[in-house]
Amino acid sequence: MANIQAQLAAELLNSKSLPVSPSWLNNFLSSSAASQRNIPPSALTRTALFRLLASDFRTSLSSQNPSSLLPGDIFDPTVQERRLQGPIPLQVLDIEDIGSSIWSQVEAIERVERGEAIRGREIVRTVNVDEASEERATGTGNRAANSATNELGSNSNGPHRLVLQDSAGTQAIAIELKRIEGIGLGKLPIGAKLLLRNATVARGMVLLTPESVSLLGGKIDPMDQAWRDGRKAQLMVRITGMERSQES
């Protein structure tokens, strides 16, 4: 078991730059599915990677190596510029299309709640009102949040603002400086994983470019669904705050 654990840890670190926690790896190997005999090493590695990408990095990765972590003072605006060598494995906690107005994002959610979608310049009804009402009554109305996110994601190109988190729990705000394929509402779920290499941090903001970001995939289902379900309420709070600041 110890030999297999060492081999798996080395493979995941060398191929994906993921410093797996020994306790997480031990639990993985002790699970019924992973402990079956005669599993090819390559299949075991793929299974471990799949579960890692669906896990919370704070529990599945080691935080002992400073080079694989964000600086603790990354938010410091007095630091004009610094370079993060990495690779630093991170997970996505939030994503926002700052190229679209907050109102347009709310309207996209409300269109789907009404059973409408945009095709070209037309607004068309996609479900019957009775069906939408039944969905909300039975607690399955989260389809609206999912569809609205997908609709807005297909109609906008960003740039995007992300909240990222490392295995020690340190968070950072990141801005898409150049378009990165795979980053977008409806494309990048909450809990998705990425690697940061040679990224620039300017005044506490991580600047994302195609050269500095490698998307690994993955998703944390409960976090992603909670984000989708609460997204409209969060947007409305921001609109209310903006209106109050204008009045004052």
C-alpha positions in Angstrom: 0.0 0.0 0.0 2.8 2.4 0.9 4.5 1.7 -2.5 1.3 2.3 -4.4 0.6 5.5 -2.4 4.1 6.8 -3.2 3.8 6.0 -6.9 0.4 7.7 -7.1 1.6 10.8 -5.3 4.6 11.1 -7.6 2.5 10.6 -10.8 -0.1 13.2 -9.8 2.7 15.7 -8.9 4.8 15.1 -12.0 1.9 15.0 -14.5 -0.6 17.5 -13.0 1.5 19.5 -10.4 -0.9 18.4 -7.7 0.8 17.8 -4.3 -1.8 15.3 -2.9 -2.2 15.1 0.8 -1.0 11.8 2.2 -4.1 11.4 4.4 -6.4 12.0 1.4 -4.5 9.5 -0.7 -4.6 7.0 2.0 -8.3 7.3 2.3 -8.7 7.0 -1.4 -6.6 3.8 -1.5 -8.6 2.4 1.4 -11.9 2.9 -0.3 -13.6 -0.2 -1.7 -13.4 0.9 -5.3 -9.7 1.7 -5.1 -8.6 -1.2 -3.0 -9.7 -3.9 -5.5 -6.8 -6.0 -6.8 -5.4 -6.0 -10.3 -6.4 -2.4 -11.1 -3.9 -1.1 -13.7 -1.8 1.8 -12.3 -3.0 4.1 -15.1 -6.7 3.4 -14.3 -6.0 4.0 -10.6 -4.3 7.3 -11.4 -7.2 8.5 -13.6 -9.7 7.6 -10.8 -7.6 9.5 -8.2 -7.4 12.5 -10.5 -11.2 12.5 -11.2 -11.9 12.5 -7.4 -9.3 15.2 -6.8 -10.9 17.5 -9.3 -14.3 17.0 -7.6 -12.8 17.5 -4.1 -12.1 20.6 -2.0 -8.4 21.3 -2.4 -8.2 22.4 1.2 -8.7 18.8 2.3 -7.2 16.9 -0.7 -3.9 18.7 -1.3 -0.9 19.3 0.9 -0.2 22.9 1.9 3.4 22.2 3.1 5.2 23.6 0.1 5.1 27.4 -0.1 5.8 27.4 -3.8 2.5 25.7 -4.4 0.5 28.3 -2.4 -0.6 31.9 -2.9 1.3 34.5 -0.8 -0.5 35.2 2.4 -0.4 39.0 1.6 -1.5 38.6 -2.0 -4.3 41.2 -1.5 -1.7 43.9 -0.5 -2.3 46.9 -2.8 0.9 48.5 -1.8 2.9 45.9 -3.7 3.0 47.3 -7.2 3.9 44.1 -9.0 5.1 40.6 -8.2 5.4 37.3 -10.1 4.0 34.0 -9.0 6.3 31.3 -10.3 4.1 28.3 -9.4 2.7 26.0 -10.5 0.0 26.8 -8.0 -3.2 24.6 -8.0 -6.3 26.6 -7.3 -10.1 26.2 -7.2 -12.7 28.6 -8.4 -15.1 30.1 -5.8 -16.8 32.7 -7.9 -16.9 33.9 -11.5 -18.4 37.1 -12.9 -18.7 38.5 -16.4 -17.6 42.1 -15.9 -18.3 42.8 -19.6 -22.0 42.5 -18.9 -24.1 44.8 -16.8 -25.5 43.5 -13.6 -29.1 44.3 -14.8 -28.5 42.2 -18.0 -27.5 39.2 -15.9 -30.6 39.6 -13.7 -32.8 39.9 -16.8 -31.2 36.7 -18.2 -32.2 34.8 -15.0 -35.7 36.3 -15.1 -36.2 35.3 -18.7 -35.5 31.7 -18.0 -37.8 31.9 -14.9 -40.6 33.0 -17.2 -39.7 30.2 -19.6 -38.2 32.5 -22.3 -35.0 32.5 -24.2 -33.3 34.7 -26.8 -32.9 33.5 -30.4 -31.3 36.1 -32.5 -33.4 39.3 -31.8 -36.5 37.4 -30.8 -37.7 36.3 -27.3 -39.3 32.9 -27.5 -41.2 30.8 -24.9 -39.4 27.6 -24.2 -41.8 26.0 -21.6 -45.4 26.4 -20.7 -46.2 28.7 -17.8 -47.9 25.8 -16.0 -44.8 23.6 -16.4 -42.6 26.4 -15.0 -45.0 26.9 -12.0 -45.0 23.1 -11.3 -41.2 23.1 -11.4 -41.0 25.9 -8.8 -43.6 24.2 -6.7 -41.8 20.9 -6.6 -38.4 22.6 -5.8 -36.8 21.9 -9.2 -36.8 25.6 -10.3 -33.0 25.6 -10.1 -33.1 24.7 -13.8 -33.8 28.4 -14.3 -30.5 29.4 -12.6 -28.6 26.8 -14.6 -30.2 27.9 -17.9 -29.7 31.6 -17.2 -26.0 31.0 -16.5 -25.7 29.1 -19.7 -27.6 31.7 -21.7 -25.5 34.6 -20.5 -22.3 32.6 -21.0 -23.2 32.0 -24.6 -23.9 35.7 -25.2 -20.9 37.3 -23.7 -17.1 37.1 -24.0 -16.0 38.7 -20.7 -13.6 39.7 -19.4 -14.2 37.7 -16.3 -13.5 38.3 -12.6 -12.7 35.2 -10.6 -12.2 34.4 -6.9 -9.6 31.7 -6.5 -8.5 29.7 -3.5 -5.4 27.6 -2.8 -5.0 24.5 -0.6 -4.3 26.6 2.5 -7.5 28.5 2.1 -5.9 31.8 0.9 -8.1 33.6 -1.6 -7.3 36.0 -4.4 -9.1 38.1 -6.9 -8.2 37.4 -10.5 -9.0 39.3 -13.7 -9.0 37.8 -17.2 -6.4 40.2 -18.9 -6.6 38.3 -22.2 -9.4 35.9 -23.4 -8.9 32.4 -22.0 -10.7 29.6 -23.7 -12.8 27.7 -21.2 -13.4 30.6 -18.8 -16.9 31.9 -18.8 -20.3 31.7 -17.2 -21.8 28.3 -18.1 -18.4 27.0 -18.9 -16.4 27.2 -15.7 -18.3 25.8 -12.7 -17.7 26.6 -9.1 -15.1 24.3 -7.7 -13.3 23.9 -11.1 -9.6 23.6 -10.8 -6.7 25.3 -12.5 -3.0 25.8 -12.4 -1.3 29.2 -12.2 2.2 29.6 -13.6 4.3 32.7 -13.9 1.3 34.9 -13.3 1.7 38.7 -12.6 0.0 40.2 -9.5 -0.5 43.9 -9.8 -1.7 45.9 -6.7 -3.3 42.7 -5.2 -5.0 41.6 -8.4 -3.9 38.4 -10.3 -3.8 39.0 -14.0 -4.8 35.9 -16.0 -3.5 35.2 -19.5 -3.6 32.0 -21.6 0.1 31.6 -20.9 -0.3 31.6 -17.2 -3.4 29.5 -16.8 -4.0 25.7 -17.3 -7.6 24.6 -16.8 -7.8 21.1 -15.2 -11.6 20.8 -15.1 -13.6 19.4 -12.2 -16.5 20.8 -10.1 -17.7 20.8 -6.5 -21.4 20.0 -7.1 -22.9 21.4 -3.8 -20.9 24.6 -4.1 -21.7 25.1 -7.7 -25.5 24.5 -7.2 -25.6 26.9 -4.2 -23.8 29.6 -6.3 -26.3 29.2 -9.1 -29.3 29.2 -6.8 -28.2 32.3 -4.9 -26.8 34.2 -7.9 -29.9 36.4 -8.6 -30.3 37.4 -4.9 -26.6 38.4 -4.8 -26.9 40.5 -8.0 -30.0 42.2 -6.6 -28.1 43.1 -3.4 -25.4 44.8 -5.5 -28.0 46.7 -7.5 -29.6 48.0 -4.3 -26.3 49.0 -2.9 -25.5 50.9 -6.1 -28.8 52.7 -6.0 -28.4 53.7 -2.4 -24.9 55.1 -3.0 -26.2 57.2 -5.9 -29.0 58.6 -3.7 -26.5 59.6 -1.0 
